[in-house]
Amino acid sequence: MIPKSTFIDNNIYTNLEIGAGCGDFGKRFYPKCYLTDYDIELMDKCKTCFIDWFCDAHNLPWSNNRFDLIILCNPYNYGFKDDESTYKLLSELLRVLKKPGGEILLLSTKNNKFCNPQRVKKRIDQFCKINNNYNLEVKSEEIDCSLVYNGYIFREIIGDQIFPTSKININVK
């Protein structure tokens, strides 16, 4: 984990975006949001780098029960590929998410086979079977990102514009 600059955890920030890339989605639509990514080269790749902290999504530097909302926009390299990667990611996200009442927001495109709503729900149900101490409710809806997040341009790390079509909410009961 390498900080962008000297980092002091400010409790005013109640939201966290994981894998923000070159965008500022979390800050724009969910105020009081820290932006994170694993790739420190973003400091050179992005026209403007909005990242507050460079860290691994599987080893977050925050304390337990810290955030109200965690945002993931179209994750490819981490997350819901298989039961093991789901278990590893969810365990860490749920560690820093407030319980009960915390929420994970996952936006996904039709092209991201790892994060379609049915796959995510299946992985989370399997996670909950293994971890009886978690009660997670999964809701999904199809969205038109240009209407829901008016004016925001979602991009892949390589710069191509993408269009999230699914909004998945995972609530901790």
MISE-299137 format. One record per residue: x, y, z of N, C-alpha, C in turn; residue in three letters. Coordinates in steps of 0.001 Angstrom, whole numbers, plus 500000, padded with zeros to 6 digits. Layout:
<pts>
XYZXYZXYZALA ...
</pts>
This chain:
<pts>
500847498836500000500000500000500000500897501232500000MET 500640502117499051501449503322498915500515504526498896ILE 500647505437499834499757506594499844500092507565498725PRO 499076508242498206499299509296497226500022510446497899LYS 499624510728499096500250511765499899500050511355501352SER 500487512166502256500283511836503657498789511703503907THR 498402510584504431496989510266504590496610510223506056PHE 495576510959506385495015510913507729493548510553507548ILE 493108509506508229491719509081508103490816510127508734ASP 489956510695507917489033511730508362487645511104508456ASN 487075511037509648485786510386509861484622511085509172ASN 484849512261508625483804512939507848483485512118506596ILE 484492511413506072484300510591504882483631509284505285TYR 482395509087504813481610507911505205481418506921504057THR 481910507267502869481764506418501689483140506092501126ASN 483215504972500407484487504494499872484261503913498491LEU 485038504369497502484996503743496181486274502940495989GLU 486098501682495629487206500763495382487445500703493868ILE 488691500783493436489009500674492016488481501843491205GLY 488683503049491692488120504242491046488779504578489710ALA 489991504072489471490667504389488218490922505879488087GLY 490694506405486878490925507831486628489689508678486893CYS 488597508057487315487357508795487498487166509344488898GLY 486139510149489026485778510735490322484312510441490652ASP 483801509299490188482404508928490352481954509032491811PHE 482669508385492716482280508378494119482156509768494716GLY 483108510618494437483082511986494975481941512800494365LYS 481652512560493098480636513346492420479213512974492855ARG 478942511672493007477573511240493273477321510806494721PHE 478361510561495462478233510138496860479238510933497687TYR 478870512174498030479809513050498742480415512366499969PRO 481505512939500408482243512398501552482774511008501227LYS 483372510883500050483824509587499546485332509586499303CYS 486006508607499881487408508343499551487444507537498253TYR 488384507870497374488598507107496147489886506317496287LEU 489818505023495955490995504169496045491230503434494732THR 492443502989494547492793502082493451494088501389493827ASP 494354500289493169495553499507493418496733499989492569TYR 496434500559491409497437500895490401498034502286490627ASP 499207502339491242499852503628491518500271504350490232ILE 500367503624489120500729504255487842499641505202487334GLU 498461505163487971497399506091487588497831507537487769LEU 498756507775488688499236509140488909499849509698487628MET 500404508829486791500989509256485521500036509063484344ASP 499147508069484420498256507733483314497078508690483180LYS 496586509192484287495370510004484274495685511474484035CYS 494795512122483292494916513567483089494881514249484454LYS 493903513856485277493801514291486663493588513049487502THR 494425512838488487494287511668489358493550512089490634CYS 492378511500490829491536511841491969491725510898493153PHE 492572509890493000492738508857494020493251509465495325ILE 492584509095496425493011509547497749494017508589498363ASP 493904507303498004494744506296498637494915505111497705TRP 496144504695497490496435503502496698496538502320497647PHE 495680501320497442495669500140498304494988498987497594CYS 495193497807498123494596496587497615493190496448498202ASP 492212496141497364490823495972497831490694494834498831ALA 491691493948498864491656492797499772492397493058501081HIS 492946494267501215493688494628502425493566496139502637ASN 492387496570503027492100498000503164492671498554504469LEU 493155499793504446493811500360505631492865500901506705PRO 491564500792506517490625501363507473490212500367508551TRP 489676500902509618489246500085510754487917499392510450SER 487563498455511301486297497730511189485116498689511332ASN 484017498341510672482755499081510799482910500577510522ASN 483631500929509491484014502314509224483091503050508243ARG 482604502372507185481912503068506099480439502687505995PHE 479635503666505549478214503436505290478000502803503914ASP 478819503198502941478647502770501559480007502472500937LEU 480075501358500205481255501026499413480802500865497967ILE 481503501526497060481142501562495641482184500803494833ILE 481699499985493899482557499307492933481948499539491552LEU 482693500141490650482210500380489289482890499413488331CYS 482120498440487876482540497506486835483873496807487102ASN 484031496188488267485315495539488571485572494301487708PRO 486756494221487136487175493057486357488234492238487099TYR 489241492911487623490424492212488141490297491727489576ASN 489187491953490190488968491503491560487476491301491733TYR 487103490433492639485697490345492952485001489040492723GLY 484133488964491757483144487903491661483468486862490593PHE 484748486645490316485156485673489304484800484248489710LYS 485022483937490978484759482592491497484465482713492981ASP 484152481586493615483808481637495036484966482154495883ASP 486181481760495552487344482183496346487567483689496266GLU 487519484260495059487738485704494936486576486486495557SER 485362485945495449484204486585496091484379486581497599THR 484760485439498150484947485312499598486000486311500090TYR 487110486378499371488215487256499774487789488727499737LYS 487133489148498646486711490543498524485616490880499529LEU 484563490061499584483458490361500498483905490371501948LEU 484783489481502324485266489456503710485896490791504087SER 486692491346503180487354492616503473486375493787503409GLU 485497493799502413484522494886502323483599494889503530LEU 483152493719503943482253493632505091482963493966506401LEU 484265493778506439485028494160507629484960495669507848ARG 485106496454506777485137497910506919483757498555506770VAL 482758497776506403481403498286506230480648498243507549LEU 479857499292507807479066499326509044477995498239509005LYS 477795497610510161476799496552510290475937496824511508LYS 474644496708511402473854496563510177473687497905509478PRO 473124497861508295472784499078507574473755499503506495GLY 474950498921506465475905499274505425475454498751504069GLY 476014499341503027475609498960501676476806498918500740GLU 476783497951499836477741497883498735476962498187497472ILE 477445499138496686476843499483495404477776499003494310LEU 477264498163493441478047497603492353477388497990491036LEU 478108498746490209477625499090488870478374498224487873LEU 477651497695486888478278496777485950477742496978484539SER 478588496663483566478183496703482166477752495311481720THR 477036495252480600476614493958480047477808493106479653LYS 478924493723479298480108492992478848480924492388479981ASN 480662492772481223481429492260482353480749491001482886ASN 481205489860482376480571488586482753480745488264484230LYS 481733488854484891481969488571486300480985489291487218PHE 480360490332486727479511491145487611478080491284487111CYS 477583490298486364476166490392486008475348490058487254ASN 474153490596487362473368490448488598473149489008489056PRO 472896488090488142472666486697488530473918486068489122GLN 475061486339488529476324485788489028476660486353490412ARG 476484487659490565476774488296491850475870487722492933VAL 474583487606492639473635487054493618474021485625493996LYS 474376484821493021474789483434493283476025483398494184LYS 477008484220493890478242484257494690477966484730496116ARG 477114485719496253476804486244497586475994485228498388ILE 475045484557497751474281483511498443475212482407498948ASP 476175482032498120477154481005498519478004481507499690GLN 478418482763499634479198483373500712478412483321502022PHE 477127483672501956476288483690503168476065482284503727CYS 476013481278502869475875479887503342477091479485504160LYS 478263479904503706479517479569504391479666480406505658ILE 479187481647505606479324482599506719477945482910507288ASN 477475482084508161476137482260508723475968483567509482ASN 477066484211509854476965485443510620476632486656509740ASN 476517486471508427476167487573507529474793487347506920TYR 473980488387506958472689488395506304472735489524505282ASN 472913489162504012473047490149502950471848490060502013LEU 471282491205501713470161491282500781470671491878499470GLU 470403491187498368470873491628497061469670492065496224VAL 469732493285495733468706493806494829469421494341493601LYS 468833494092492446469440494621491226468372495218490331SER 468821496149489515467928496763488543468732497152487309GLU 468059497098486181468663497579484945468583499106484969GLU 469638499750484508469656501217484496470129501744483146ILE 469775502969482890470349503744481808471264504739482506ASP 472562504478482474473506505288483259473489506756482852CYS 473129507039481602473088508444481185471943509202481850SER 470902508481482286469804509119483011470051509126484516LEU 470486507986485055470685507861486506471859508718486970VAL 472940508719486198474137509485486556474406510509485450TYR 473441511379485276473424512371484215474737513157484139ASN 475318513159482954476511513954482716477822513279483053GLY 477779512099483675479026511430484039479435510460482933TYR 480689510495482551481203509579481534482049508519482228ILE 481564507284482190482298506148482751483324505705481721PHE 484536505405482207485595504962481298486329503769481890ARG 486823502927480984487731501865481391489096502499481612GLU 489968501768482239491308502285482518492040502658481216ILE 491723501972480120492372502295478845491746503512478181ILE 490699504063478790490104505295478308488818505146477522GLY 488472503911477107487238503712476357486026503988477238ASP 485027504639476662483800504913477400483014503611477567GLN 482442503422478752481597502260479028480242502751479526ILE 479259501868479487477901502235479860477337501210480837PHE 477458501478482144476872500548483115475372500367482842PRO 474940499112482889473545498771482628472875498126483827THR 473662497757484843473103497121486042473569497847487286SER 472627498018488194472931498584489505472535497516490517LYS 473531497042491264473311495981492250473583496563493634ILE 472598496468494506472737496928495885472821495704496793ASN 473847495658497606474040494592498585473950495245499958ILE 472884494942500673472638495568501980472913494592503097ASN 473559495092504151473843494288505332472677494437506292VAL 472052493329506595470897493322507518471367493121508928LYS 
</pts>
